[in-house]
Amino acid sequence: MGKKRTREEAQKEVVQNDPTVDKMDEDSASSDSDEDMDIINVDFELFNYDKDIDFHGVKTLLRQLFDADAQLFDLSGLSDMIIEQNTIGSTCKVDDKANDAYAFLTVLNAWEHRDKKPVAQLIEYLSDKGPKADASLAALPELFTSGKAQVGIVLSERLINMPAEVIPPMWNMMIEEIQDAVDDREPYEFTHYLVVSRAYVEVESSLDQEEQKRKRARDEKGLQYFHPEDEEMRKHALGAATYVYTKEGDSADSKRAFQELGVKSQGFMMLIEAGKFKKAVKAIGDYIGAAAAAN
């Protein structure tokens, strides 16, 4: 093992205005009132994983990431693996390191950890889902098992409504850490990265399915991304596809309290060659920066 890298030596901080607390009445905005708009600045900070703090927060976000199929995985074991690998990837928190993570990002070497249950489960699952979802992912099983390729499984999730601007620093930080690890001859010299994510389509709620099933099928409105940056990163992928969850149920119905249409979640994965990974990460930084500037 080479020298230990610590993020606290060069802590990166992302400062955002929390959109949930930056509010002004429309009438006040249009008036000449001298009252100041109330703005609360929220500081998002990146931290190394901490075994005494991050287990439950990471496990909760993993459960969200894998959605309906979370029950198929040893999430406790996977959380432990992520936390033990504490100089690769990061958590994003507000106010203090002792708080639960609002977001996390990491990459696991599939070949290096292939015999460990949490990664073996991931390999089996992704090897099954990818080729069935799209021909561009047909090589996944061989990439995982041949030993000739080194696939980094990228896991990333965040709380809903987290500002996207906090994400590029996390990716940039991880690229730097991977390079440091390679320099230290640690097993992070990947040939490919497989990014595991989520997407969704809006569908007609099935609450009235019994009455409507003979009249019309569900109306799918098009693919949307839980992580907006995935749309940009996908442009740099060797292969990408959505896939249906094995344990998919009628979860879209629970969304009806929030919107007229239901939401059908789907798994989403992107296979990116290592030589294009830095460019893909730069692209999402440019994409998110442009979107923020336009708002």
N, C-alpha and C positions, 0 to 999 in steps of 0.2 A: 504494500500500500504506500502510495506516495504521500507527500505532505498534505495535510488537511487544509482545505480551503474554507474560509469563513466569510460569509456575506457581510457580517457586521463590520468588517474592516473597511468596507466601502459601501455603506448602506445606501440603497437607492430609495428615494421617496417620490411618490406620485401624489400630487395635490389636485383635488377635484372639487368642484362645487356640487354638492349632493342635489340632484334634480328633485328629490322628494321633499326637500326642505326649502327650496328656492321658489317662493311663491309670491305673486302679487295680484291683487284683484284687478280685473280688466278695466274697471272704471278708474281705479287709481292710476293705472298705467297711462291712461290717456289724459289724465288731468295734469295741471301744473303744480301739484302738491309738492311741498318741500320735504315730505317724509322720505326717508331713505328706504330702499328695498332691503329686506332682511335676507342676508346671505350667510350660510354657515359653511365654512371651509372644513372639509373632511380630509384628513391625511391618511392615505393608504401607504403602508410600508411593507416591504418584502423581507421575509425572514427565512432562515434555514429551518428545516423540520426539527421539532423537539419532541422526543419520545414521552416526556412528562406532560405535554400540553396538547399535542395535535392529533392524537389517535381518533377521538370521537368526531372532531371536525372534518378530518379527511374521510373517515368512513361515511359520514353523512353525505358528503359531496360525491363520493363514489356511488352511493346508492342512487343519488339523483342522476349521475352520468349513465348508469346502466339501466335506469328506468325499470320497466316491467321485468327485465331479465336479471335484476340485481340478485335475486334469490338463487341464481345458478352459480354464484361465485362465493368463494371464501373471502368476504370483504374484510374481515378482521385480519386475516393473514396478509392480504394485499396491502392494507393500511400499514401494517407493521413493516412490510418490505419497503414501502415508499418512505416511511419515516427513518428507517435504518440507513437509507441511502441519502443522508442528510446534506450532502454538499452538491447534489444535482437536483435542480428544480427549486421551487420555493412556495411558500404560502404568502398570501396577501391578507393583511389585517388592518384594523382601524384602532388607533390609540395605543395599543400595548401588545407586546409579544404574547402575553398570557391569555389573550382572548382567542376565541375560535377563529379559524380561517374563513374568510369571505370567498377565497379562491385558492386553487392550488394548481401546480403544473409540475410534471415529472416525466422522465423517460426511463423505461426498464429494458435491459438487454435480454431479449427473448431467448437467445442461445445460451447465454451465461446462466440463466435461471430456469431453464426448460424443465428441470427435474423437481422444482419446487411447486407445490400444489397450486397456489394462486396464479402463477404464470402459466403452468401447464393447462389450467382451465381456460385462461385467456387464449392461448395458442389454439386449443381445440375449437373453441367457440368462433374465433375470428377466421380460422382456416375453413370452417364450415360455411359461415355467413358470406364471406367475401366472394368466393367463386360463384356461389349461387346467385348473388346479387348482380354481378356484372363481370363480363369476360376480362375486363381490364385488371381484375384482381385474381385471375386464375392461377397466377404463379405463387400466391401466398403460401400454400402448404409446403411447397418445395423450398421457398425462402426461409421458412421457419425451421425446417428439418434437415436441410442438406449440410449445414455447417459451413458452407461456402459463403453464405450471406450473413450479415450481422444486422438484424432488424431491431430497431429501437421502438418499443411500443410507447407512444406518447399518450398520457392520460392528463386531461385538463378539465376542470369544471369550476363554476363559480355560482354564487347566489344570483337568482334572477333579479334584474334591475341594477346589477353592478355596472358602473360605467365602463364602456369598452376601452377607454383610454388607459386603464390600468394594465391592460393585457400586453401590449408590445414590450414594456420593460421586463415583464416576466419571461417572455420568449428570448429577448436579447440576453438577459442574464443567464438563461439556461444554455444558450449557445456558447457563451464565454466559459461557463463551467465545464461543458463537455470538452472544449478545447484544452482547458487546464487538465482535465482528467486524462485525455489522450497524451498530453505532454508528460504526465506522470505514469504513463504506461498502464493505465487502468482500462477496463474493458468497455470503452464507449466509442470506439472507432467504427461507427455504423456505416453500412452500405445503403440502408433504407430506413426511413421513418414511417411508421404506421400510426396515424393520428386517429384516435377513437373519439367520436363526438356524438352529437344528437341533432336531429332535424325534426320537422313536423309538417303536416299538411292540415289545412282546415277541412273539416268534413261535416256533413249533416249529422246532427246528433241522432243517436239511435234510441232516444227516450220514447219516441213514437214509432219504433221500427216495426212493431207488429201490424200497425195500421198502414204503414207506408211501404212495406217490403214488396208488395205486388205492384206498386205504382211507380217507384223509381229507386235507383241504386244510390248509394252514397255519392255526394258531389265533392270530388277532390279539387281543391282550388289552386294547387301548385305548391312546390316545395319552399319551405322557409327554414331558416337556420336559427337555432337557439343561440349560437355564437356567430354573430354577423361576419366576423373575420374569416370563417370557414369558406364563405363564398369566394373570397379573394384567394385564399390559400389553395383552393381546389384547382385554380387555373395552372398551378405549378405541379400538379400531381401526375404521377404515372398512371394511376387508376383511382377511382373514387365511386362510391355507391351508397345508397341507403339500403337498409334491410329491415325486414319485419321482425319484431321481437318474438322469441319462442313462446313467451308467456303473455303475449298480447291479449288484453281483455277489452272491456268496453270502457276504458279509462277516459275516453273523450267525453263521456256524459258528465263527468264531474266538473268539466270546464264550463258547463252551460251557465252556471251562476255568474260567471265573469264575462261571458260574451255569447252572442246569439248562436254562433257556430261552435261546434266542438273542435278539439285539437287532437289529432292522431299523431302521437310521437313515433319516431322511427330511429333506429340506430343509423349512424353515418360513419364511414371510415374513408381515409385518404392515404394512399401509398405514395410517398415522395422519395425520390432518389436523393442520397446524401449530398451530391453535388449541386442540387437545386434547393436544398433546404434553407440555406442562409438567404437566398434570393426570395424565397417564399415568405420568410419571417420579415424581411425588409418590406415586402409588398403589403403585408397586413398592417405594418406600422404606418406606411404611407396612406393606406386606405382609411384607417381609423383617424389619422391626423387630418386628412382632407374632410372627412365626414364631420369631425368636431368643429373644424373651422367654418364649415358651411352653416352650422346651427347657431 
